[in-house]
Amino acid sequence: MADPSLRVSIVALPETGVATMFGVYDVLNSLGLMGIAGSAAAPPFRTEIVGEAAGSLLGVSGVPVPVARSVADIQTTDIVVVPSILLDPEGWQTGRHPQLVEWASRMHDRGALLCSACSGIFALAETGLFDDRDVTVHYDYASRLRASFPRVRIHPERALVVAGDHDELITSGASTTWHDLVIYLISRLVGASVAQEAARMFALQWHQDGLAPYTLFEGRRDHGDAVIADAQDWLRSNYSVARPVEQLAARSGLAVRTFKRRFAHATGLSPLAYVQRIRIDEAKRRLERTEDSVEAVGRHVGYEDAAFFSRLFKRTTGVSPGVYRRRYRVPGIV
């Protein structure tokens, strides 16, 4: 009798971070062991760690990883997961793992789901299957992914993105959004009740607000426009001034309309939207680190109207200032 379990191949590379890899492995492999999936004769998933060669692999953190099989020996699988990868300072080096890229493409052709957790998308993107598709990635790696794979549409503010003609290309965002990935896979392939029980058992978090609350704004600086770069530098220390766009235009020596057009062309944002993003970032830091009231935080970053500040904050981050403070402030240890 054929084994009804879904085969999951978690890819280990020398650049792999082991926390994400072992987290995905433990949850998917434990559903049967812990009775979460009920009394089925076979576990829902049979999970193994695979790589370019079988044997012990030293992960980037120095932890030995037991690689069960080489991808060269795997002819079919149901799910491929490439977990977090630590990038070199110079970024991702394409062509480093041609065997893996070719194998992942072949598994996709044979019906496998291709999944990345966090920065694992860098390896999978080499297949070309994610070109002109929506993906997510760790927000700190978004600019490097864009530089390496300009045809991929990147949404670092999203915790999970499902794409492809048959919803077979699945990416999760920063760090612990591998929780979202495994909850989604369990719900889709086994059932919502099993996914809910797994989330309860392992205290998995579904990032329903997305990742915008975590994301720090970094304005585009590769435009080569010295006048706009000077305006960006000035804003970092003077974001709270009244009528900032007019002051920026005056500093530049350009007419206001000309400055606005030039600023938007260089940065991709209007000057007002750029100022708002910087102000909200500073507000997030003050909500995390001070006891100031929401109204005081709003005034500090340039908003006298507390209601307007709260609406703008929620529109930008997805949560209100009060919710942000409760959720993301690191508690003191008594």
HUDA-V807015 format. One record per run of one state. SS is the DSSP state (@ for helix, = for strand, . for the rest). FROM is the first residue (numbers start at 0). TO is the last residue. If there is no record, write none. Layout:
SS:FROM:TO
SS:FROM:TO
//
This chain:
.:0:4
=:5:10
.:11:14
=:15:15
.:16:16
@:17:32
.:33:43
=:44:50
.:51:53
=:54:57
.:58:62
=:63:66
.:67:67
=:68:69
@:70:72
.:73:77
=:78:81
.:82:83
=:84:84
.:85:86
=:87:87
.:88:89
=:90:90
.:91:96
@:97:108
.:109:111
=:112:116
@:117:124
.:125:132
=:133:134
.:135:137
@:138:147
.:148:151
=:152:153
.:154:158
=:159:162
.:163:167
=:168:171
.:172:173
@:174:188
.:189:190
@:191:201
.:202:224
@:225:237
.:238:242
@:243:251
.:252:254
@:255:266
.:267:269
@:270:288
.:289:292
@:293:299
.:300:304
@:305:316
.:317:319
@:320:327
.:328:333
//
